[in-house]
């Protein structure tokens, strides 16, 4: 009987560690919401979401990863359940977002980690990586751009605005900072057999949080700062060349924002890179969470 109880207790601890915990931290006066699963002492995986989502996008992959890793998924400032200060009270640049996340990791005692790079999460993660390469165990890239190859003609109006931010050039930008634009991040470019797999709660939740006073201005500030991420592509290329982090690239081939040629750019840059192309869109985990989680779990095990 004692042996059986011990075994059951161990199983209960394992199951409990795989459950996702929903927490908050005070980081430099900001309330940062984050999800955590797994146990300290395991390799850490930092999951960085993109626009317009939050750590909610990782809800299905975290319990799978928690079997082999401590998993931390924060909501970036201005997103999800984290604080959304005005542009006058917080510097909405990817460098500053990365410093907020870095301070959160320091609070949690995280030294080295795998980093998941998606959309706006990619420039945040690459600031962390280039600032302190020794902290990075590996890259998990999901529709996150770090080369000019992925930025096709759909970015022409953005490039024109970044080069000369006039009112006329701003007016020529796509109208995406609204409910329809939020929904399009999930559904644009998808055939019907994939559109019906997306739960509408996701973009309704995103838009509800984006509708907070001042948040649209914050999102536009980040879009404007994306020009600085593009300007860092040569620095990121040097980071890839010099440090050669192992990488897992997961890509939804119907992404209307980042071209699939970006996958080949990673292939050319990194010696240790596995790529998987899916019949999915920009927010791939909404339709392929199980497939991606299994690959991420194996990647962590193989590189720990």
C-alpha positions as CSV (number, residue, x, y, z in Angstrom):
1,X,0.0,0.0,0.0
2,X,2.8,2.4,0.9
3,X,4.4,1.8,-2.5
4,X,1.2,2.5,-4.3
5,X,0.6,5.7,-2.4
6,X,4.1,6.9,-3.3
7,X,3.6,6.1,-6.9
8,X,0.2,7.9,-6.9
9,X,1.7,10.9,-5.2
10,X,4.5,11.1,-7.8
11,X,1.9,11.0,-10.6
12,X,-0.2,13.6,-8.9
13,X,2.8,15.9,-8.7
14,X,3.6,15.4,-12.4
15,X,0.0,16.1,-13.4
16,X,-0.1,19.2,-11.2
17,X,3.1,20.5,-12.7
18,X,1.7,20.2,-16.2
19,X,-1.4,22.3,-15.3
20,X,-1.1,25.9,-16.4
21,X,-0.9,28.5,-13.7
22,X,-2.1,32.1,-14.3
23,X,0.1,34.6,-12.5
24,X,1.0,38.3,-12.3
25,X,4.2,40.1,-11.5
26,X,5.1,43.7,-10.8
27,X,7.9,44.5,-13.3
28,X,9.2,48.1,-13.1
29,X,5.8,49.3,-12.0
30,X,3.9,47.4,-14.7
31,X,1.5,44.6,-14.0
32,X,2.7,41.7,-16.3
33,X,0.4,38.8,-16.6
34,X,2.0,35.4,-17.5
35,X,1.2,31.8,-17.7
36,X,3.5,29.2,-16.3
37,X,3.7,25.4,-16.3
38,X,6.2,22.8,-15.5
39,X,8.8,22.8,-12.7
40,X,11.8,25.0,-12.0
41,X,15.0,23.0,-12.7
42,X,13.7,21.9,-16.1
43,X,14.9,23.7,-19.2
44,X,12.9,26.9,-19.6
45,X,10.9,27.7,-22.7
46,X,9.9,31.4,-23.2
47,X,6.8,31.7,-25.4
48,X,6.5,35.2,-27.0
49,X,3.2,36.0,-28.8
50,X,2.6,38.4,-31.6
51,X,0.0,40.9,-32.7
52,X,-2.9,41.0,-31.8
53,X,-2.8,38.0,-29.5
54,X,-1.5,37.2,-26.1
55,X,-0.3,34.2,-24.1
56,X,-3.8,32.8,-24.7
57,X,-2.4,31.6,-28.1
58,X,-0.2,29.0,-26.2
59,X,-3.0,27.5,-24.1
60,X,-2.9,24.1,-25.9
61,X,0.9,23.7,-26.2
62,X,1.8,24.5,-22.6
63,X,0.6,21.3,-20.9
64,X,2.5,19.2,-23.5
65,X,5.8,21.2,-23.1
66,X,5.4,21.2,-19.3
67,X,6.3,17.5,-19.3
68,X,9.9,18.4,-20.2
69,X,10.3,22.1,-19.5
70,X,9.4,25.0,-17.3
71,X,7.2,27.1,-19.7
72,X,6.7,30.8,-19.3
73,X,4.3,32.7,-21.6
74,X,3.9,36.4,-20.7
75,X,1.5,38.9,-22.1
76,X,3.6,41.8,-23.5
77,X,2.7,45.3,-22.2
78,X,-0.2,46.6,-24.2
79,X,-1.5,43.1,-24.9
80,X,-3.8,40.6,-23.2
81,X,-4.1,40.9,-19.4
82,X,-0.9,42.9,-18.9
83,X,-0.9,46.6,-18.2
84,X,-1.6,48.8,-21.2
85,X,0.0,52.2,-20.3
86,X,-0.3,55.1,-22.7
87,X,2.4,55.9,-25.2
88,X,3.3,58.8,-22.9
89,X,3.9,56.5,-19.9
90,X,5.7,53.6,-21.6
91,X,8.1,53.5,-24.5
92,X,6.5,51.1,-27.0
93,X,9.6,49.8,-28.8
94,X,10.6,46.2,-29.2
95,X,13.8,46.9,-27.3
96,X,11.9,48.3,-24.3
97,X,9.5,45.3,-24.4
98,X,12.4,43.0,-24.4
99,X,13.8,44.7,-21.3
100,X,10.5,44.3,-19.5
101,X,10.5,40.6,-20.3
102,X,14.2,40.3,-19.3
103,X,13.4,41.8,-15.9
104,X,10.5,39.4,-15.5
105,X,12.9,36.5,-16.3
106,X,15.3,37.9,-13.8
107,X,12.6,38.0,-11.1
108,X,11.7,34.3,-11.9
109,X,15.4,33.3,-11.7
110,X,15.6,32.2,-15.3
111,X,19.1,32.2,-16.7
112,X,19.0,30.2,-20.0
113,X,16.0,29.5,-22.1
114,X,14.6,28.4,-25.5
115,X,12.7,31.3,-27.1
116,X,9.6,31.0,-29.3
117,X,9.5,33.8,-31.9
118,X,6.2,34.7,-33.5
119,X,5.3,37.9,-35.3
120,X,5.9,40.9,-32.9
121,X,7.5,38.4,-30.5
122,X,10.3,37.9,-32.9
123,X,11.9,41.3,-32.5
124,X,11.4,41.1,-28.8
125,X,13.2,37.7,-28.7
126,X,16.0,38.8,-31.0
127,X,16.8,41.7,-28.7
128,X,17.1,39.2,-25.9
129,X,19.3,36.9,-28.0
130,X,21.6,39.6,-29.4
131,X,22.0,41.3,-26.1
132,X,23.1,38.1,-24.3
133,X,23.6,35.2,-26.7
134,X,24.7,32.8,-23.9
135,X,21.2,32.8,-22.5
136,X,19.6,31.3,-25.6
137,X,19.4,27.5,-25.7
138,X,17.6,27.5,-29.1
139,X,15.1,29.2,-31.3
140,X,11.6,28.1,-32.1
141,X,10.4,30.3,-35.0
142,X,6.7,30.3,-35.9
143,X,5.8,32.8,-38.6
144,X,8.4,35.2,-37.3
145,X,10.5,37.3,-39.6
146,X,14.2,38.0,-39.4
147,X,15.2,38.4,-43.1
148,X,14.1,40.6,-46.0
149,X,13.0,37.4,-47.8
150,X,9.8,37.2,-45.8
151,X,8.7,40.8,-46.4
152,X,7.0,40.8,-49.9
153,X,5.2,43.5,-51.7
154,X,2.5,43.5,-49.1
155,X,4.9,45.5,-47.0
156,X,5.5,48.2,-49.7
157,X,3.1,50.8,-48.1
158,X,4.7,50.1,-44.7
159,X,8.2,50.6,-46.1
160,X,7.1,53.9,-47.7
161,X,5.6,55.1,-44.5
162,X,8.7,54.2,-42.4
163,X,10.9,56.0,-44.9
164,X,8.7,59.2,-44.9
165,X,6.0,59.1,-42.2
166,X,3.6,61.7,-43.7
167,X,-0.1,61.9,-43.2
168,X,-0.6,60.9,-46.8
169,X,1.5,57.8,-46.5
170,X,-0.2,56.8,-43.2
171,X,-3.5,57.1,-45.0
172,X,-2.2,54.7,-47.6
173,X,-1.5,52.0,-45.0
174,X,-4.0,49.1,-44.7
175,X,-6.7,49.7,-42.1
176,X,-5.9,46.9,-39.6
177,X,-6.2,48.5,-36.2
178,X,-9.9,47.7,-35.8
179,X,-12.1,44.6,-35.2
180,X,-12.0,43.4,-38.9
181,X,-8.2,43.8,-39.0
182,X,-7.9,41.8,-35.7
183,X,-10.1,39.0,-37.1
184,X,-8.0,39.0,-40.3
185,X,-4.9,38.1,-38.4
186,X,-6.5,34.8,-37.9
187,X,-8.5,34.2,-41.1
188,X,-7.0,36.2,-43.9
189,X,-5.6,34.1,-46.7
190,X,-7.2,30.8,-45.4
191,X,-9.3,28.4,-47.4
192,X,-12.7,27.6,-46.0
193,X,-11.6,24.2,-44.6
194,X,-9.2,26.1,-42.3
195,X,-11.3,29.1,-41.5
196,X,-13.9,26.9,-39.8
197,X,-11.3,25.4,-37.5
198,X,-10.7,28.8,-35.9
199,X,-12.6,29.6,-32.7
200,X,-14.0,33.2,-32.9
201,X,-13.4,33.7,-29.2
202,X,-9.7,34.4,-29.9
203,X,-10.1,37.5,-32.0
204,X,-13.0,38.8,-29.9
205,X,-10.8,38.5,-26.8
206,X,-7.9,40.3,-28.6
207,X,-10.2,43.1,-29.8
208,X,-11.7,43.6,-26.3
209,X,-8.2,44.1,-24.9
210,X,-7.0,46.3,-27.8
211,X,-10.1,48.5,-27.2
212,X,-8.7,49.8,-23.9
213,X,-8.0,53.5,-24.0
214,X,-4.7,54.4,-25.7
215,X,-3.9,50.8,-26.8
216,X,-4.5,51.5,-30.5
217,X,-1.8,54.3,-30.3
218,X,0.5,51.8,-28.6
219,X,0.0,49.3,-31.3
220,X,0.7,51.8,-34.0
221,X,3.9,52.8,-32.2
222,X,5.0,49.2,-32.3
223,X,4.2,49.0,-36.0
224,X,6.3,52.1,-36.5
225,X,9.2,50.6,-34.5
226,X,9.1,47.4,-36.6
227,X,11.2,49.5,-39.1
228,X,14.0,49.3,-36.5
229,X,13.6,45.5,-36.4
230,X,14.0,45.4,-40.2
231,X,17.0,47.6,-39.9
232,X,18.6,45.1,-37.5
233,X,18.4,42.2,-40.0
234,X,22.2,42.4,-40.6
235,X,22.9,42.3,-36.8
236,X,20.5,39.3,-36.5
237,X,22.3,37.6,-39.4
238,X,25.6,38.1,-37.6
239,X,24.1,36.6,-34.4
240,X,23.0,33.6,-36.5
241,X,26.4,33.2,-38.1
242,X,28.4,33.6,-35.0
243,X,26.3,31.6,-32.5
244,X,24.5,29.1,-34.7
245,X,21.6,28.4,-32.2
246,X,19.7,25.2,-32.9
247,X,16.4,26.1,-34.5
248,X,12.9,24.6,-35.1
249,X,10.9,26.5,-37.7
250,X,7.1,26.0,-37.8
251,X,5.3,27.8,-40.6
252,X,1.7,28.3,-41.8
253,X,2.0,28.4,-45.5
254,X,-1.2,30.6,-46.0
255,X,0.3,33.5,-44.0
256,X,-0.6,36.7,-45.9
257,X,1.9,38.8,-44.0
258,X,5.2,36.8,-44.0
259,X,6.1,35.0,-47.2
260,X,7.1,31.4,-47.1
261,X,10.5,32.3,-48.6
262,X,11.5,33.3,-45.0
263,X,11.8,29.6,-44.2
264,X,14.5,29.1,-46.8
265,X,16.3,32.2,-45.4
266,X,16.5,30.5,-42.0
267,X,17.7,27.3,-43.7
268,X,20.6,29.2,-45.4
269,X,21.5,31.0,-42.1
270,X,21.5,28.1,-39.6
271,X,23.4,24.8,-39.7
272,X,21.1,23.1,-37.2
273,X,17.6,23.9,-38.4
274,X,14.5,21.7,-38.8
275,X,11.5,23.2,-40.7
276,X,7.9,22.1,-40.9
277,X,5.5,23.7,-43.3
278,X,1.8,23.3,-42.5
279,X,-1.5,23.9,-44.2
280,X,-2.3,26.7,-41.8
281,X,-2.1,30.5,-41.4
282,X,-0.4,33.3,-39.5
283,X,-1.7,32.1,-36.1
284,X,-0.7,28.5,-36.7
285,X,-1.3,27.2,-33.2
286,X,-5.0,27.9,-33.5
287,X,-5.2,24.9,-35.9
288,X,-2.1,22.9,-35.4
289,X,-1.3,23.2,-31.7
290,X,-0.9,19.4,-31.1
291,X,1.4,18.9,-34.1
292,X,3.6,21.9,-33.1
293,X,3.6,21.0,-29.4
294,X,4.9,17.5,-30.1
295,X,7.8,18.9,-32.3
296,X,8.6,21.5,-29.7
297,X,8.8,18.9,-27.0
298,X,11.2,16.8,-29.0
299,X,13.3,19.9,-29.9
300,X,13.7,20.7,-26.2
301,X,14.6,17.2,-25.3
302,X,17.2,17.0,-28.2
303,X,18.8,20.2,-27.2
304,X,18.9,20.1,-23.4
